[in-house]
Amino acid sequence: MRVLNGRIVIAIDVFLNHSALPCGFGGNKRVMIRTIFCSILLAACSAASIAQQTDPRESKLMILERMWNEAQVNRDSSALDALVSSRFVNTEWDGEVSDKQRFLADIRNPQYKPTLAAIQDVRMNFFGDTAVITGTYHTQGTYQGKAYDHWGRFTDTWVFDATKWQCVASHTSLLKK
């Protein structure tokens, strides 16, 4: 058995055509073994296919997370305004808590000059119409003339509200160096 392009491939021909069955048992045992083998094969392929399927919400939310990063680097507060809920709560790496208006004002602050915002090791957990997304992040840039280079973890909570996903809470914490 081997995995090729996400599908299980089995050399059925070798098993079915080279089975060492005694000649006196006739074709019935051979048919029975083929049926059992094909049933096992079908179950294995179905299980592999189900395991490889991803929730379509995951790709949508990954796009929104990446749009968030791009909007931060470009200091696009109107793009972020569309992504976060009116009741959004943000907890920064230094413990500062802000609401949506303060968060967007910080993005517009001319002293905030990000050059990189990237995420990785992203995991998503769904609870009905709520998604909790965790991962690691790396940000670089300058703030108030001082360079920063942060590596940390993030947790974003998204809620699907009638027609679209919106982030209702975000939390970041720095990783120890």
SVG drawing of the C-alpha trace seen along z (x, -y; Angstrom):
<svg xmlns="http://www.w3.org/2000/svg" viewBox="-28 -60 44 90">
<polyline fill="none" stroke="black" stroke-width="0.4" points="0.0,0.0 1.3,-3.5 -0.2,-7.0 0.0,-8.9 -1.5,-12.4 -3.7,-12.0 -5.2,-8.7 -4.4,-5.2 -3.1,-3.0 -3.0,0.7 -1.7,3.3 -5.0,5.2 -3.9,7.1 -1.1,8.8 -3.4,10.0 -6.3,11.0 -4.4,12.7 -1.7,14.4 -3.7,15.7 -2.5,19.1 -5.9,20.8 -6.0,24.6 -7.6,25.7 -10.2,27.9 -12.1,24.9 -13.6,23.7 -14.4,20.1 -16.6,19.3 -13.8,18.9 -12.0,16.7 -15.1,14.5 -15.6,14.3 -12.0,13.2 -12.2,10.7 -15.4,9.3 -13.9,9.0 -10.7,7.4 -12.7,4.9 -14.8,4.0 -11.7,3.4 -10.2,1.4 -13.3,-0.7 -13.5,-1.4 -9.8,-2.4 -10.2,-4.7 -13.3,-6.3 -11.6,-6.9 -8.6,-8.4 -10.8,-10.7 -12.8,-11.9 -9.6,-12.5 -8.3,-14.7 -11.3,-16.8 -11.1,-20.2 -14.0,-22.3 -14.6,-25.0 -14.8,-27.6 -11.1,-27.0 -10.0,-28.4 -12.3,-31.4 -11.0,-32.2 -7.3,-31.7 -7.9,-34.3 -9.4,-36.7 -6.4,-36.2 -4.0,-36.9 -6.0,-40.0 -5.7,-41.2 -1.9,-40.9 -1.8,-42.7 -4.0,-45.4 -1.8,-45.9 1.4,-46.2 -0.4,-48.6 -2.0,-50.5 -5.4,-50.0 -7.8,-50.8 -10.8,-50.7 -10.0,-47.1 -9.6,-46.1 -12.8,-48.0 -14.7,-45.5 -13.0,-42.5 -13.7,-43.3 -17.0,-43.5 -18.3,-46.7 -17.8,-45.0 -14.2,-43.9 -11.8,-43.5 -8.0,-43.5 -5.5,-42.4 -1.9,-43.2 1.3,-41.4 2.1,-44.0 -1.3,-43.6 -3.0,-46.7 -6.7,-46.2 -8.5,-48.2 -11.8,-48.4 -12.4,-48.6 -12.0,-52.4 -8.7,-52.4 -7.5,-49.5 -8.2,-51.3 -6.7,-54.5 -3.5,-52.7 -3.3,-51.3 -3.7,-54.9 -1.0,-56.3 1.8,-57.6 4.4,-56.5 3.3,-52.9 5.2,-51.6 5.0,-47.8 7.0,-46.1 6.1,-42.5 3.1,-40.6 3.1,-36.9 1.3,-33.9 2.1,-30.2 1.2,-27.0 -2.5,-28.0 -5.1,-25.8 -8.9,-26.3 -11.5,-25.0 -15.2,-25.5 -18.0,-25.8 -21.2,-26.3 -20.8,-29.7 -17.8,-30.5 -14.1,-29.8 -11.2,-30.0 -8.0,-30.4 -4.6,-30.0 -1.1,-30.2 2.2,-31.9 3.1,-35.3 6.1,-37.4 5.9,-41.2 8.6,-43.7 8.6,-47.5 9.1,-50.6 6.9,-52.3 7.7,-55.8 11.1,-55.6 12.1,-52.3 12.5,-49.1 10.6,-46.0 10.8,-42.4 8.2,-40.3 7.6,-36.5 4.5,-35.4 1.3,-33.5 -2.1,-34.7 -5.7,-33.7 -8.4,-35.2 -12.1,-34.5 -14.4,-34.9 -18.2,-34.7 -20.3,-34.1 -23.1,-36.7 -25.8,-36.1 -23.7,-37.0 -20.1,-37.3 -17.3,-36.4 -16.1,-39.1 -13.4,-38.9 -14.8,-39.7 -11.6,-39.2 -7.9,-39.0 -5.1,-38.3 -1.3,-38.2 1.5,-37.2 5.3,-37.2 7.3,-34.1 10.3,-34.0 13.6,-34.2"/>
</svg>
